[in-house]
């Protein structure tokens, strides 16, 4: 509401909503947060993930809140305890916290209830229950939030909130596990936006298509901008590729419409 008020040119309303944010966060934390253990309520996956994603966790303890969330997932042997409401926040918390590796481990197993578990029991569409209970619906989208992670984080194709309508979008791929490639595309009002990455033991290649009248911020999953090329040329020699410094601990660039093929040393993974 504060952001809406700002866009509408109503600063007094924006300030009032900002104040309510602070009051609500303080009340929520006073009721549910244990600052000594950095646990919310019962410490369940949903209890930890939801306030982390919504920005309710105290700034000084966000890392501890995330660490407790990861600890719980690992304690359940990469199993999911969140349901249809909390699961989306579980994914967003882990992805926001740079722990897409945990999401991969949760998803890439068949021993405990989850997507792999459903597949191992013959499901051909999402089931209502994590354990594919045949007494529940066998065609149910309620646990389908992994699609957001596929696009937004794994492939790394995400909208820029500051430039609606994909006038500008963010490319921030997240290689995880033993995956060697990922691809995502989206038909925007300006044309098709496309991201594809692939990797081997030594190199990482990222292909991006930016539609007409659009721009993209590219955040490469490497430690530094050394040995980064596009189309076989060092990016430092390219006038059409603008360095924008380090964003989210990654060397980043802004590019305009066209197709680009970046190449870097083997990327870091979680």
SELOBA-798284 format. One record per residue (C-alpha): residue number from 1; residue in three letters; x, y, z. Coordinates in nm, 2 decimals. Layout:
<bados>
<bado NUM,'ala',<X,Y,Z>>
...
</bados>
This chain:
<bados>
<bado 1,'unk',<0.00,0.00,0.00>>
<bado 2,'unk',<0.29,0.23,0.07>>
<bado 3,'unk',<0.44,0.17,-0.27>>
<bado 4,'unk',<0.09,0.23,-0.44>>
<bado 5,'unk',<0.05,0.55,-0.25>>
<bado 6,'unk',<0.40,0.67,-0.36>>
<bado 7,'unk',<0.31,0.59,-0.72>>
<bado 8,'unk',<-0.01,0.79,-0.69>>
<bado 9,'unk',<0.18,1.09,-0.55>>
<bado 10,'unk',<0.03,1.06,-0.20>>
<bado 11,'unk',<0.33,1.09,0.04>>
<bado 12,'unk',<0.13,1.13,0.35>>
<bado 13,'unk',<-0.05,0.80,0.29>>
<bado 14,'unk',<0.28,0.64,0.21>>
<bado 15,'unk',<0.43,0.75,0.54>>
<bado 16,'unk',<0.12,0.63,0.73>>
<bado 17,'unk',<0.14,0.29,0.57>>
<bado 18,'unk',<0.52,0.27,0.64>>
<bado 19,'unk',<0.45,0.34,1.01>>
<bado 20,'unk',<0.19,0.06,1.01>>
<bado 21,'unk',<0.45,-0.17,0.87>>
<bado 22,'unk',<0.69,-0.10,1.16>>
<bado 23,'unk',<0.41,-0.14,1.41>>
<bado 24,'unk',<0.28,-0.47,1.27>>
<bado 25,'unk',<0.63,-0.61,1.25>>
<bado 26,'unk',<0.70,-0.52,1.61>>
<bado 27,'unk',<0.38,-0.67,1.73>>
<bado 28,'unk',<0.43,-0.99,1.52>>
<bado 29,'unk',<0.78,-1.04,1.65>>
<bado 30,'unk',<0.68,-0.97,2.01>>
<bado 31,'unk',<0.41,-1.24,1.99>>
<bado 32,'unk',<0.59,-1.51,1.78>>
<bado 33,'unk',<0.97,-1.45,1.77>>
<bado 34,'unk',<1.22,-1.59,2.02>>
<bado 35,'unk',<1.53,-1.37,1.98>>
<bado 36,'unk',<1.75,-1.61,2.17>>
<bado 37,'unk',<1.69,-1.91,1.94>>
<bado 38,'unk',<1.59,-1.71,1.62>>
<bado 39,'unk',<1.29,-1.93,1.59>>
<bado 40,'unk',<0.93,-1.82,1.51>>
<bado 41,'unk',<0.65,-2.00,1.69>>
<bado 42,'unk',<0.70,-2.37,1.66>>
<bado 43,'unk',<1.01,-2.33,1.43>>
<bado 44,'unk',<0.83,-2.51,1.15>>
<bado 45,'unk',<0.93,-2.45,0.79>>
<bado 46,'unk',<0.63,-2.23,0.73>>
<bado 47,'unk',<0.68,-2.04,1.06>>
<bado 48,'unk',<1.04,-1.96,0.96>>
<bado 49,'unk',<0.99,-1.89,0.59>>
<bado 50,'unk',<0.69,-1.66,0.60>>
<bado 51,'unk',<0.83,-1.38,0.82>>
<bado 52,'unk',<1.16,-1.40,0.64>>
<bado 53,'unk',<1.01,-1.35,0.30>>
<bado 54,'unk',<0.77,-1.07,0.42>>
<bado 55,'unk',<1.06,-0.88,0.58>>
<bado 56,'unk',<0.93,-0.92,0.93>>
<bado 57,'unk',<1.25,-1.07,1.08>>
<bado 58,'unk',<1.48,-0.83,1.26>>
<bado 59,'unk',<1.76,-0.72,1.03>>
<bado 60,'unk',<2.03,-0.84,1.27>>
<bado 61,'unk',<1.88,-1.20,1.28>>
<bado 62,'unk',<1.77,-1.26,0.93>>
<bado 63,'unk',<2.07,-1.49,0.87>>
<bado 64,'unk',<1.99,-1.69,1.18>>
<bado 65,'unk',<1.62,-1.72,1.08>>
<bado 66,'unk',<1.73,-1.86,0.74>>
<bado 67,'unk',<1.99,-2.09,0.90>>
<bado 68,'unk',<1.72,-2.24,1.12>>
<bado 69,'unk',<1.50,-2.29,0.82>>
<bado 70,'unk',<1.78,-2.48,0.63>>
<bado 71,'unk',<1.85,-2.68,0.95>>
<bado 72,'unk',<1.49,-2.79,0.97>>
<bado 73,'unk',<1.48,-2.90,0.60>>
<bado 74,'unk',<1.81,-3.09,0.65>>
<bado 75,'unk',<1.67,-3.25,0.97>>
<bado 76,'unk',<1.38,-3.38,0.77>>
<bado 77,'unk',<1.63,-3.53,0.52>>
<bado 78,'unk',<1.54,-3.26,0.26>>
<bado 79,'unk',<1.18,-3.33,0.32>>
<bado 80,'unk',<0.89,-3.08,0.30>>
<bado 81,'unk',<0.66,-3.01,0.59>>
<bado 82,'unk',<0.50,-2.70,0.45>>
<bado 83,'unk',<0.15,-2.72,0.29>>
<bado 84,'unk',<-0.01,-2.54,0.01>>
<bado 85,'unk',<0.00,-2.20,0.18>>
<bado 86,'unk',<0.35,-2.22,0.34>>
<bado 87,'unk',<0.53,-2.40,0.06>>
<bado 88,'unk',<0.55,-2.10,-0.17>>
<bado 89,'unk',<0.72,-1.90,0.12>>
<bado 90,'unk',<0.96,-2.19,0.18>>
<bado 91,'unk',<1.08,-2.17,-0.18>>
<bado 92,'unk',<1.10,-1.79,-0.18>>
<bado 93,'unk',<1.29,-1.78,0.15>>
<bado 94,'unk',<1.55,-2.03,0.04>>
<bado 95,'unk',<1.59,-1.87,-0.30>>
<bado 96,'unk',<1.61,-1.52,-0.16>>
<bado 97,'unk',<1.87,-1.64,0.09>>
<bado 98,'unk',<2.09,-1.79,-0.18>>
<bado 99,'unk',<2.01,-2.15,-0.09>>
<bado 100,'unk',<1.86,-2.28,-0.42>>
<bado 101,'unk',<2.09,-2.58,-0.36>>
<bado 102,'unk',<1.85,-2.68,-0.08>>
<bado 103,'unk',<1.55,-2.64,-0.31>>
<bado 104,'unk',<1.73,-2.87,-0.56>>
<bado 105,'unk',<1.79,-3.13,-0.29>>
<bado 106,'unk',<1.43,-3.12,-0.17>>
<bado 107,'unk',<1.30,-3.16,-0.53>>
<bado 108,'unk',<1.56,-3.42,-0.65>>
<bado 109,'unk',<1.47,-3.70,-0.42>>
<bado 110,'unk',<1.20,-3.97,-0.42>>
<bado 111,'unk',<1.23,-4.11,-0.06>>
<bado 112,'unk',<1.01,-3.86,0.11>>
<bado 113,'unk',<0.68,-3.68,0.01>>
<bado 114,'unk',<0.74,-3.42,-0.26>>
<bado 115,'unk',<0.75,-3.40,-0.64>>
<bado 116,'unk',<0.99,-3.68,-0.69>>
<bado 117,'unk',<0.79,-3.89,-0.46>>
<bado 118,'unk',<0.48,-3.83,-0.67>>
<bado 119,'unk',<0.66,-3.92,-0.99>>
<bado 120,'unk',<0.79,-4.24,-0.83>>
<bado 121,'unk',<0.44,-4.34,-0.76>>
<bado 122,'unk',<0.32,-4.30,-1.11>>
<bado 123,'unk',<0.17,-3.95,-1.10>>
<bado 124,'unk',<0.15,-3.78,-1.44>>
<bado 125,'unk',<0.01,-3.45,-1.30>>
<bado 126,'unk',<0.04,-3.28,-0.96>>
<bado 127,'unk',<-0.15,-3.45,-0.69>>
<bado 128,'unk',<-0.33,-3.28,-0.40>>
<bado 129,'unk',<-0.12,-3.45,-0.13>>
<bado 130,'unk',<0.25,-3.45,-0.11>>
<bado 131,'unk',<0.25,-3.83,-0.07>>
<bado 132,'unk',<0.03,-3.89,-0.38>>
<bado 133,'unk',<-0.24,-4.04,-0.16>>
<bado 134,'unk',<-0.48,-4.20,-0.42>>
<bado 135,'unk',<-0.78,-4.09,-0.20>>
<bado 136,'unk',<-0.70,-3.73,-0.28>>
<bado 137,'unk',<-0.72,-3.54,-0.60>>
<bado 138,'unk',<-0.48,-3.66,-0.87>>
<bado 139,'unk',<-0.49,-3.34,-1.07>>
<bado 140,'unk',<-0.43,-3.05,-0.84>>
<bado 141,'unk',<-0.22,-2.74,-0.89>>
<bado 142,'unk',<-0.22,-2.62,-0.53>>
<bado 143,'unk',<0.14,-2.74,-0.48>>
<bado 144,'unk',<0.28,-2.61,-0.81>>
<bado 145,'unk',<0.48,-2.31,-0.69>>
<bado 146,'unk',<0.80,-2.48,-0.80>>
<bado 147,'unk',<0.73,-2.32,-1.14>>
<bado 148,'unk',<0.82,-1.98,-1.00>>
<bado 149,'unk',<1.16,-2.11,-0.89>>
<bado 150,'unk',<1.22,-2.27,-1.23>>
<bado 151,'unk',<1.18,-1.94,-1.41>>
<bado 152,'unk',<1.28,-1.68,-1.15>>
<bado 153,'unk',<1.58,-1.86,-1.00>>
<bado 154,'unk',<1.70,-2.18,-1.17>>
<bado 155,'unk',<1.69,-2.03,-1.53>>
<bado 156,'unk',<1.71,-1.68,-1.39>>
<bado 157,'unk',<1.44,-1.50,-1.59>>
<bado 158,'unk',<1.27,-1.25,-1.37>>
<bado 159,'unk',<1.08,-0.92,-1.41>>
<bado 160,'unk',<1.23,-0.60,-1.28>>
<bado 161,'unk',<0.97,-0.44,-1.04>>
<bado 162,'unk',<1.10,-0.10,-1.14>>
<bado 163,'unk',<1.02,-0.14,-1.51>>
<bado 164,'unk',<0.68,-0.30,-1.55>>
<bado 165,'unk',<0.58,-0.48,-1.87>>
<bado 166,'unk',<0.93,-0.63,-1.91>>
<bado 167,'unk',<1.06,-0.30,-2.02>>
<bado 168,'unk',<1.36,-0.42,-1.82>>
<bado 169,'unk',<1.41,-0.76,-1.68>>
<bado 170,'unk',<1.67,-0.94,-1.46>>
<bado 171,'unk',<1.88,-1.24,-1.57>>
<bado 172,'unk',<2.03,-1.41,-1.27>>
<bado 173,'unk',<2.08,-1.78,-1.33>>
<bado 174,'unk',<2.14,-2.02,-1.04>>
<bado 175,'unk',<2.32,-2.34,-1.14>>
<bado 176,'unk',<2.27,-2.60,-0.87>>
<bado 177,'unk',<2.33,-2.97,-0.81>>
<bado 178,'unk',<2.44,-3.17,-1.11>>
<bado 179,'unk',<2.22,-2.99,-1.36>>
<bado 180,'unk',<2.42,-2.90,-1.68>>
<bado 181,'unk',<2.16,-2.67,-1.85>>
<bado 182,'unk',<1.84,-2.48,-1.81>>
<bado 183,'unk',<1.62,-2.28,-2.05>>
<bado 184,'unk',<1.32,-2.05,-2.00>>
<bado 185,'unk',<1.13,-1.81,-2.23>>
<bado 186,'unk',<0.84,-1.58,-2.19>>
<bado 187,'unk',<0.62,-1.40,-2.45>>
<bado 188,'unk',<0.62,-1.04,-2.33>>
<bado 189,'unk',<0.43,-0.75,-2.48>>
<bado 190,'unk',<0.76,-0.66,-2.64>>
<bado 191,'unk',<0.84,-1.00,-2.78>>
<bado 192,'unk',<1.01,-1.31,-2.66>>
<bado 193,'unk',<1.25,-1.29,-2.37>>
<bado 194,'unk',<1.47,-1.60,-2.35>>
<bado 195,'unk',<1.74,-1.73,-2.12>>
<bado 196,'unk',<1.95,-2.05,-2.17>>
<bado 197,'unk',<2.25,-2.16,-1.97>>
<bado 198,'unk',<2.47,-2.46,-1.99>>
<bado 199,'unk',<2.79,-2.56,-1.82>>
<bado 200,'unk',<3.06,-2.82,-1.80>>
<bado 201,'unk',<3.36,-2.87,-1.57>>
<bado 202,'unk',<3.54,-2.56,-1.69>>
<bado 203,'unk',<3.30,-2.31,-1.86>>
<bado 204,'unk',<2.96,-2.16,-1.82>>
<bado 205,'unk',<2.77,-2.02,-2.12>>
<bado 206,'unk',<2.47,-1.80,-2.10>>
<bado 207,'unk',<2.25,-1.71,-2.40>>
<bado 208,'unk',<2.00,-1.42,-2.36>>
<bado 209,'unk',<1.75,-1.28,-2.61>>
<bado 210,'unk',<1.62,-0.93,-2.52>>
<bado 211,'unk',<1.31,-0.83,-2.72>>
<bado 212,'unk',<1.28,-0.48,-2.90>>
<bado 213,'unk',<1.24,-0.18,-2.68>>
<bado 214,'unk',<1.35,-0.37,-2.37>>
<bado 215,'unk',<1.67,-0.40,-2.16>>
<bado 216,'unk',<1.81,-0.66,-1.92>>
<bado 217,'unk',<2.03,-0.66,-1.62>>
<bado 218,'unk',<2.26,-0.96,-1.63>>
<bado 219,'unk',<2.40,-1.10,-1.31>>
<bado 220,'unk',<2.66,-1.36,-1.38>>
<bado 221,'unk',<2.72,-1.65,-1.13>>
<bado 222,'unk',<3.10,-1.60,-1.09>>
<bado 223,'unk',<3.32,-1.43,-0.84>>
<bado 224,'unk',<3.47,-1.16,-1.07>>
<bado 225,'unk',<3.44,-1.01,-1.42>>
<bado 226,'unk',<3.78,-1.15,-1.52>>
<bado 227,'unk',<3.77,-1.37,-1.83>>
<bado 228,'unk',<3.40,-1.28,-1.91>>
<bado 229,'unk',<3.34,-1.27,-2.28>>
<bado 230,'unk',<3.04,-1.21,-2.51>>
<bado 231,'unk',<3.04,-1.35,-2.86>>
<bado 232,'unk',<3.41,-1.44,-2.81>>
<bado 233,'unk',<3.51,-1.09,-2.72>>
<bado 234,'unk',<3.60,-0.95,-2.38>>
<bado 235,'unk',<3.31,-0.76,-2.24>>
<bado 236,'unk',<3.55,-0.48,-2.15>>
<bado 237,'unk',<3.58,-0.40,-2.52>>
<bado 238,'unk',<3.21,-0.39,-2.59>>
<bado 239,'unk',<3.05,-0.04,-2.59>>
<bado 240,'unk',<2.70,-0.19,-2.60>>
<bado 241,'unk',<2.75,-0.38,-2.28>>
<bado 242,'unk',<2.74,-0.15,-1.98>>
<bado 243,'unk',<2.91,-0.26,-1.65>>
<bado 244,'unk',<2.68,-0.18,-1.35>>
<bado 245,'unk',<2.91,-0.30,-1.08>>
<bado 246,'unk',<2.85,-0.58,-0.83>>
<bado 247,'unk',<2.48,-0.67,-0.77>>
<bado 248,'unk',<2.40,-0.95,-0.53>>
<bado 249,'unk',<2.77,-1.03,-0.51>>
<bado 250,'unk',<2.78,-1.09,-0.88>>
<bado 251,'unk',<2.95,-0.89,-1.16>>
<bado 252,'unk',<2.66,-0.74,-1.35>>
<bado 253,'unk',<2.59,-0.57,-1.69>>
<bado 254,'unk',<2.31,-0.39,-1.86>>
<bado 255,'unk',<2.23,-0.49,-2.22>>
<bado 256,'unk',<1.97,-0.37,-2.48>>
<bado 257,'unk',<1.77,-0.55,-2.74>>
<bado 258,'unk',<1.93,-0.84,-2.93>>
<bado 259,'unk',<2.08,-1.18,-2.86>>
<bado 260,'unk',<2.39,-1.22,-2.65>>
<bado 261,'unk',<2.61,-1.52,-2.56>>
<bado 262,'unk',<2.82,-1.47,-2.25>>
<bado 263,'unk',<3.09,-1.71,-2.14>>
<bado 264,'unk',<3.27,-1.73,-1.81>>
<bado 265,'unk',<3.48,-1.98,-1.61>>
<bado 266,'unk',<3.29,-2.26,-1.44>>
<bado 267,'unk',<3.03,-2.09,-1.21>>
<bado 268,'unk',<3.01,-2.11,-0.84>>
<bado 269,'unk',<2.73,-2.31,-0.69>>
<bado 270,'unk',<2.59,-2.32,-0.33>>
</bados>
